[in-house]
Amino acid sequence: MPISSFTPAITEKLSEQLGSIQLHRITPYIVTDINKITKNLDGFAQHLPDVGVYYAIKANRDLPVLRAIDSDVRGFDIASLGELNLLMKIGIDPSRIFFSNPVKIPRHVKAAYKMGVRYYAFDSVNEIAKLAKYAPGSNVYLRLKVSDNGSKFPLSKKFGLDALYAADYCSLAQDAGLNVMGITFHVGSQSENLQAWQTAIELVGKTIDSLEARDIHITMVNLGGGFPADYGEPIPLLKDIAGCIKQAQKDFLPENVELMAEPGRYVVANSSVMVTSVIGREHRSGSDWLYLDVGTFQGLIEPLEMPGWKYPVWSNKRAGGSDKSFVLTGPTCDAYDTIGFDYTLPSDLTVGDKIYIGAVGAYTSVYATRFNGFLPPKTYYIGLETNV
Ligand SMILES: Cc1ncc(COP(=O)(O)O)c(C=O)c1O
């Protein structure tokens, strides 16, 4: 198990890196360490050197992040025209972009095709028709339904075609003038199940065989995302996941098939810390509540998706003395902005104290709203030449 990078020591590191600036920043704000992101990508390249990385920008689309990793990744996975426009803004060649959202807005497909994007996912007859009309002749890859057991954020109910129908759907796509060249899947985000990739790749292998019988030749397998990030809890090591993937590749896939992946959370989650302030403390409904200047609506939304989901949290006060359980809630007039119901923190926390929320680099700032007039937290970057 990896040692969590979220210890109180990070507070000191943060203060050191931001220097006196931290004292003057208005909370809430996010500090993103670009070096951590490049280190995560180095780790991926080390353990899976033959897998092309197409970073899923839905996890974090901050321009400094995209610019910083451009040369470390093969390309990018997008979900929408909005994401494509961001990549165009920083000069990414459209040939490096995979439009992997299985159900796309038709207008977005039309625009993406016009801009030069030629790789699209599909998992339905409707999508085949859409792609044939708006992205004629493009390269397409089938999103298979696979087990997402052991993932924190499952996806398999919403997306993916049952392998049983793969050959028929791929023939249909081929007949519609599309070039069926790949298969993709997603084992669910933050997957903690080593076997998930193995089982999925075995299914892909069988599907490739069934397509060969129809004279459809698969040259690319896209492993999707799901690689787990460090949230301070034990997770499988990437080295072990990579071992499972390589073994499954050997056992189930033809030699000429190229592998790619679309990691999002793994790349960026542990890069960022949110600095927040306590704005209220009350004893209500049998619990001690800390009201923070940030809540689910400013981006910390994943506890709503996955009840019980916890971020690594610590404070400016020394932990381990006399601690107690707190409900951490946000600043809006809505109760749904509550981040969690059982965070152990120093018992003497009060208005003005700082709470640090770790591992907020993925699926946080991208979710932030302006509900109740509270603005999305500003991000400062460390490990970059400019800024802070
Ligand atoms: C098509 C696709 N690829 C990649 C990802 C990234 O997944 P993760 O952040 O779990 O790595 C997602 C997440 O929803 C996705 O939908």
The ligand as an SDF file (V2000), in Angstrom:
LIG
                    3D

 16 16  0  0  0  0  0  0  0  0999 V2000
  -14.7040    7.9730  -21.3050 C   0  0  0  0  0  0  0  0  0  0  0  0
  -13.9350    8.2690  -20.0710 C   0  0  0  0  0  0  0  0  0  0  0  0
  -12.5940    8.1380  -20.0950 N   0  0  0  0  0  0  0  0  0  0  0  0
  -11.8410    8.4200  -19.0060 C   0  0  0  0  0  0  0  0  0  0  0  0
  -12.4190    8.8450  -17.8350 C   0  0  0  0  0  0  0  0  0  0  0  0
  -11.5420    9.1680  -16.6710 C   0  0  0  0  0  0  0  0  0  0  0  0
  -11.7610    8.2990  -15.6190 O   0  0  0  0  0  0  0  0  0  0  0  0
  -10.9200    8.3860  -14.2860 P   0  0  0  0  0  0  0  0  0  0  0  0
  -10.9590    9.7690  -13.8020 O   0  0  0  0  0  0  0  0  0  0  0  0
  -11.5480    7.4140  -13.3750 O   0  0  0  0  0  0  0  0  0  0  0  0
   -9.5110    7.9680  -14.6360 O   0  0  0  0  0  0  0  0  0  0  0  0
  -13.8120    8.9600  -17.7380 C   0  0  0  0  0  0  0  0  0  0  0  0
  -14.4690    9.3600  -16.4970 C   0  0  0  0  0  0  0  0  0  0  0  0
  -15.6590    9.4860  -16.3700 O   0  0  0  0  0  0  0  0  0  0  0  0
  -14.5840    8.6650  -18.9010 C   0  0  0  0  0  0  0  0  0  0  0  0
  -15.9280    8.7910  -18.8990 O   0  0  0  0  0  0  0  0  0  0  0  0
  1  2  1  0
  2  3  1  0
  2 15  2  0
  3  4  2  0
  4  5  1  0
  5  6  1  0
  5 12  2  0
  6  7  1  0
  7  8  1  0
  8  9  2  0
  8 10  1  0
  8 11  1  0
 12 13  1  0
 12 15  1  0
 13 14  2  0
 15 16  1  0
M  END
$$$$
